[in-house]
Amino acid sequence: MVKAGKLTDTAPILVRQHQRGRVLTGRILDVTAKPAPQRARRDLTADMAAFIRMYEPHEAREDTVVFPAMREVIPPREFTEMAETFEDEEHRRFGAAGFTGVVGQVADIEKALGIYDLNQFTPRV
């Protein structure tokens, strides 16, 4: 995007957020891999809150601004090749089942943290 002269202010921020998100995700995975003392659980809560605070507007900006702009910059054939590369990377990182295989692991982590029950996040109005 930056090479194409598009989103030159936004793209570097999103890249930095990807880097920071990886740091937070690593810390979250480290703490949730074993029983954690109270202090580590407080840090985990802070890391998860920081990730959520960053991710919600990050994802919205990608969906509404970046991804549509990519279609203007990247030729259709290259765009298709990119999608295939992403899928290959997904399988390399997450195994043959790809993202679908990780969903169960995420559910187990959510259960261990007491955040699996979606109803608890429904506002009382």
C-alpha positions as CSV (number, residue, x, y, z in Angstrom):
1,M,0.0,0.0,0.0
2,V,2.8,2.4,0.9
3,K,4.7,1.7,-2.3
4,A,1.5,2.5,-4.2
5,G,1.2,5.8,-2.3
6,K,-2.0,4.7,-0.6
7,L,-2.7,4.8,3.1
8,T,0.8,6.0,3.9
9,D,-0.3,7.2,7.3
10,T,-2.4,4.2,8.2
11,A,-0.4,1.3,6.9
12,P,2.7,1.8,9.2
13,I,0.4,2.0,12.3
14,L,-1.3,-1.2,11.3
15,V,2.0,-2.9,10.8
16,R,3.2,-1.8,14.3
17,Q,-0.1,-3.0,15.7
18,H,0.5,-6.4,14.1
19,Q,3.9,-6.6,15.8
20,R,2.5,-5.5,19.2
21,G,-0.3,-8.0,18.8
22,R,2.2,-10.8,18.3
23,V,3.9,-9.8,21.5
24,L,0.6,-9.7,23.5
25,T,-0.5,-13.0,21.9
26,G,2.8,-14.6,22.9
27,R,2.4,-13.4,26.5
28,I,-1.2,-14.6,26.6
29,L,-0.2,-18.1,25.3
30,D,2.6,-18.3,27.8
31,V,0.4,-17.6,30.8
32,T,-2.4,-19.8,29.7
33,A,-0.2,-22.8,29.0
34,K,0.0,-23.6,32.7
35,P,-1.7,-22.7,36.0
36,A,-0.7,-19.1,36.8
37,P,-0.2,-17.2,40.0
38,Q,-2.5,-14.3,40.8
39,R,0.0,-11.6,39.6
40,A,0.3,-13.4,36.3
41,R,-3.5,-13.5,36.0
42,R,-3.7,-9.7,36.5
43,D,-1.0,-9.2,33.8
44,L,-3.0,-11.6,31.6
45,T,-6.1,-9.6,32.1
46,A,-4.3,-6.4,31.2
47,D,-2.7,-7.9,28.1
48,M,-6.0,-9.2,26.9
49,A,-7.7,-5.8,27.5
50,A,-4.9,-4.1,25.6
51,F,-5.2,-6.6,22.7
52,I,-9.0,-6.1,22.5
53,R,-8.7,-2.3,22.7
54,M,-6.2,-2.4,19.8
55,Y,-7.8,-5.1,17.7
56,E,-11.4,-3.9,17.5
57,P,-10.6,-0.6,15.7
58,H,-7.7,-2.3,13.8
59,E,-9.9,-4.9,12.3
60,A,-12.6,-2.4,11.5
61,R,-10.0,-0.2,9.6
62,E,-8.6,-3.2,7.7
63,D,-12.1,-4.3,6.7
64,T,-13.5,-0.9,5.7
65,V,-10.4,0.9,4.3
66,V,-7.3,-1.4,3.7
67,F,-8.8,-4.5,2.1
68,P,-11.0,-2.5,-0.4
69,A,-8.0,-0.3,-1.2
70,M,-5.9,-3.5,-1.8
71,R,-8.2,-4.5,-4.7
72,E,-7.4,-1.1,-6.3
73,V,-3.6,-1.6,-6.0
74,I,-3.1,-5.4,-6.5
75,P,-4.0,-6.9,-9.9
76,P,-6.7,-9.6,-9.7
77,R,-4.3,-12.5,-10.6
78,E,-1.8,-11.4,-7.9
79,F,-4.6,-10.9,-5.4
80,T,-5.7,-14.6,-6.0
81,E,-2.1,-15.8,-5.6
82,M,-1.8,-13.8,-2.4
83,A,-4.9,-15.5,-1.0
84,E,-3.4,-18.9,-1.8
85,T,-0.2,-17.9,-0.1
86,F,-2.1,-16.8,3.0
87,E,-3.9,-20.2,3.0
88,D,-0.6,-22.1,2.7
89,E,0.8,-20.0,5.6
90,E,-2.3,-20.7,7.7
91,H,-1.8,-24.5,7.2
92,R,2.0,-24.2,7.9
93,R,1.3,-22.4,11.2
94,F,-1.9,-24.2,12.4
95,G,-1.5,-27.7,10.8
96,A,-3.6,-29.5,8.2
97,A,-6.9,-28.3,9.6
98,G,-5.8,-24.7,9.5
99,F,-7.7,-22.1,11.4
100,T,-10.6,-24.5,12.0
101,G,-8.2,-26.7,14.0
102,V,-7.3,-23.9,16.3
103,V,-10.9,-23.0,17.1
104,G,-11.1,-25.8,19.7
105,Q,-7.9,-24.7,21.4
106,V,-9.2,-21.1,21.6
107,A,-12.5,-22.5,23.2
108,D,-10.5,-24.4,25.8
109,I,-8.5,-21.3,26.7
110,E,-11.7,-19.2,27.0
111,K,-13.2,-21.9,29.3
112,A,-10.1,-21.9,31.4
113,L,-10.3,-18.1,31.7
114,G,-14.0,-18.1,32.5
115,I,-14.9,-16.1,29.3
116,Y,-16.4,-18.9,27.2
117,D,-20.0,-18.2,28.1
118,L,-21.1,-15.5,25.6
119,N,-24.2,-14.6,27.6
120,Q,-22.1,-13.0,30.3
121,F,-21.1,-10.2,27.9
122,T,-24.7,-9.3,27.1
123,P,-25.5,-5.9,28.6
124,R,-28.4,-5.7,31.1
125,V,-30.6,-2.9,29.9
